Amino acid sequence: MADLLAIADQLIEATRRHLDQLLVLRAALAGEAEQNTLAQLRQACADLAIPLLFNETVTEADAARLLCRSRLTLRNRRLADQPIPFAKIGGRVSYRLIDLAAYLDCEREKTC
């Protein structure tokens, strides 16, 4: 009986180590996916001739193009307290690419 308990303890320990490795791998893949989305947005800006403003920001109209949404949809989200993080400078709304990437990843996972 003691031998079976020792074997069970060894299996539990091996499973814990394996689970730790899987969690590290999952975290790395999640970070890689976010970076991948950001890289895709940068490439889309280059392909569509969308100028990147200061701090990798784009105008509201360009953000709408990148997200395949209308400008009104982005405005409605801001008014409905569901906004993608944005900056308003002098009455003009701009979005950072990293925030758009996070929104796309969130939408892809259906956690928004």
C-alpha positions in Angstrom: 0.0 0.0 0.0 2.9 2.4 0.8 4.3 1.7 -2.6 1.1 2.7 -4.3 1.0 6.0 -2.3 4.6 6.7 -3.3 3.8 6.2 -6.9 0.7 8.4 -6.7 2.7 11.1 -5.1 5.3 10.9 -7.9 2.5 11.1 -10.5 1.0 14.1 -8.8 4.3 15.9 -8.7 5.0 15.2 -12.3 1.5 16.5 -13.2 2.1 19.7 -11.3 5.4 20.3 -13.1 3.7 19.6 -16.5 0.8 22.0 -15.5 3.3 24.7 -14.6 5.0 24.3 -18.0 1.7 24.5 -19.8 0.7 27.7 -17.9 4.0 29.3 -18.9 3.5 28.3 -22.5 0.0 29.6 -22.5 1.1 33.0 -21.2 3.8 33.2 -23.8 1.3 32.4 -26.6 -1.2 35.0 -25.3 1.5 37.7 -25.4 2.6 36.5 -28.8 -0.9 36.7 -30.2 -1.2 40.3 -29.0 2.1 41.3 -30.6 1.0 39.5 -33.7 -2.3 41.5 -33.9 -0.3 44.7 -33.4 2.1 43.8 -36.2 -0.9 43.0 -38.4 -2.4 46.5 -37.7 0.9 48.1 -38.5 1.1 46.3 -41.8 -2.5 47.2 -42.5 -1.7 50.9 -41.9 1.2 50.6 -44.4 -1.0 48.7 -47.0 -3.9 51.2 -46.7 -1.6 54.3 -46.6 -2.9 55.2 -43.1 -0.5 57.6 -41.5 0.6 56.7 -38.0 0.5 59.8 -35.8 2.4 60.5 -32.6 2.7 57.4 -30.3 1.4 55.1 -33.0 -2.1 56.6 -33.0 -4.6 56.9 -35.8 -7.6 59.1 -36.4 -11.1 58.0 -35.7 -11.8 57.5 -39.4 -8.7 55.4 -39.9 -9.5 53.4 -36.8 -12.9 52.7 -38.2 -11.3 51.5 -41.5 -8.9 49.2 -39.6 -11.7 47.7 -37.6 -14.1 47.4 -40.5 -16.6 49.5 -38.6 -18.2 52.9 -39.2 -17.2 56.0 -37.5 -20.7 56.1 -36.0 -20.1 52.7 -34.4 -17.0 54.0 -32.6 -18.9 57.1 -31.5 -21.8 55.1 -30.2 -19.4 52.8 -28.2 -18.0 55.9 -26.6 -21.4 57.2 -25.7 -22.6 53.9 -24.5 -19.7 53.6 -22.0 -18.2 50.7 -24.0 -15.3 52.7 -25.6 -12.1 51.5 -26.9 -9.6 53.6 -25.1 -9.1 56.9 -27.0 -7.6 60.3 -26.7 -9.4 63.5 -27.5 -7.1 66.4 -28.4 -8.7 69.6 -29.6 -12.0 68.0 -30.4 -10.3 65.2 -32.5 -10.5 61.6 -31.4 -7.5 59.3 -31.9 -6.8 55.7 -31.1 -3.6 53.9 -30.2 -2.8 50.9 -32.3 -2.1 48.8 -29.2 -5.6 49.6 -27.9 -7.1 48.6 -31.2 -5.1 45.3 -31.1 -6.3 44.6 -27.6 -9.9 45.3 -28.7 -9.5 42.9 -31.7 -8.1 40.2 -29.5 -10.9 40.7 -26.9 -13.5 40.6 -29.7 -11.9 37.4 -31.1 -12.1 35.7 -27.8 -15.7 37.1 -27.2 -14.7 38.6 -23.8 -15.7 42.2 -24.6 
